Amino acid sequence: PLNGDSQLIDRDAMWRSKMHALWIIFKAGRTAERQSVFDQFKADCGSDLEAYATWCLCYDKWGAPNGEESNWERKFNRNSPEIANLRKQYPDTLDFYRWLEWIAAEQLSSAQQAAKDAGMHIGIMSDMAVGVHPSGADVWWNPERFAKGATVGAPPDMFNQQGQNWSQPPLSPINLETTGYEAYRNMVHGMFARAGAVRIDHILGLFRLWWIPENRSAMDGAYVYYDSDIMLGVLAIEASRAGGVVVGEDLGVVPDHVADSLSSHGILGCAVEWFEQCDGVFRAPSQWRPYALASVNTHDLPPAAGYLEYEHVKIRERLGLLTGPAEEFEASAKAEQDAMLSMLVEQGYLDADFAEHREDHEADIVDALYHALKGSPCKLLAASITDAVGEKRAQNQPGTNNEYPNWRIPLADAKGNVVPLETLFDTPGAQRFAQIFNS
């Protein structure tokens, strides 16, 4: 049935329905030729595929690893006889989870090929996350790759005054060095196998990561340094092999030596319009650096329409994420918006009357924000589909876990109506964005 609920994505319900259908397809079997391709995929992926498929099998049969008595992750490891017995007991289910990875990999490869066939120079840009889930297959199967007793996050800043704890265990610098950075090399190689570009989340993490001691707040963390020359070298080598592009999310305070190192390796940075300011004055887009991916916002901010209505202020106040008075943060947000509109007017992207009566010209202001991107020398430009349809709700609120439904907000328009993928590019906003970027 068509999911018309614009409030929340129920991923568990979706998975139950998909699981049933996918199992039927898997059990239908494959031709000899297809089975041969599948067998080769399993051989190529090796232990990393076995780790994930085995973890899925354990979860399938024993449930989530919660509590002391039922926590199979704590009781067993990859060499435990109980794990070997489970694999022998359910060979079809184990192979099913291998098969799911194969199908997903094939679909991603097909999408990239379709993009290239359509004339796209880059095609898919994959995203390399800063870390993995602490209870996922990676940590369970290869605990030696990760540091114990710490998680990764970010120190306090203007946007997240209590700091951030991403609840992800950091890669061990010692293990990386002793293994010749094997896990990292394999990950980067695998990403470029099915994409024309890779975006590195929090690329400053290749230089240093904010480690937070277990059961402590983000404010109690400290920086731990990595060998960035080696990790950037791996990126450069794999990108050169694939003829691909690397974009580093280098937002926040970036030391000069980091910016110089990224530039010398040919890695693009990020220019976010709402962040391109100094002492309360926004820089004209023509002054932005050319080697960057330019965007109006990020997935950690509300969409443009929501930002203009101070959604970022409302969320932080509602969830208790502010360390100072809410009135103070709201006043700074209003001053920031005034400064942004002043820049857009001065640079000729927005009519002064629209800025004066902003409540009646929200769509015009959003369009002006995107016209401004076109005025920058940045090599790559990004458009947000949430901005195209008028969505106002944030997709992600850093510093939260269960307090906010991160990544579970369905795409909806300004009136709260769901926007299905099939009609996305027929919406007026998407049509306007196409005209802006193609002008």
Secondary structure as UniProt FT lines:
FT   HELIX           11..27
FT   HELIX           32..45
FT   HELIX           47..62
FT   TURN            69..70
FT   HELIX           72..75
FT   TURN            78..79
FT   HELIX           81..89
FT   HELIX           91..117
FT   TURN            118..119
FT   STRAND          125..128
FT   TURN            134..135
FT   HELIX           137..141
FT   HELIX           143..145
FT   STRAND          150..154
FT   TURN            161..162
FT   STRAND          164..168
FT   HELIX           173..178
FT   TURN            179..181
FT   HELIX           182..192
FT   TURN            193..194
FT   STRAND          197..200
FT   TURN            201..202
FT   HELIX           203..206
FT   STRAND          208..213
FT   TURN            214..215
FT   HELIX           218..220
FT   STRAND          222..225
FT   HELIX           228..242
FT   STRAND          245..248
FT   HELIX           256..264
FT   TURN            265..266
FT   STRAND          268..272
FT   HELIX           273..275
FT   STRAND          277..278
FT   TURN            279..280
FT   STRAND          281..282
FT   HELIX           285..287
FT   STRAND          292..295
FT   TURN            299..300
FT   HELIX           304..308
FT   TURN            309..310
FT   HELIX           311..319
FT   HELIX           326..346
FT   TURN            347..348
FT   HELIX           352..356
FT   HELIX           358..360
FT   HELIX           362..374
FT   STRAND          380..381
FT   HELIX           385..389
FT   TURN            398..399
FT   TURN            406..407
FT   TURN            414..415
FT   HELIX           421..424
FT   TURN            425..426
FT   HELIX           428..438
//
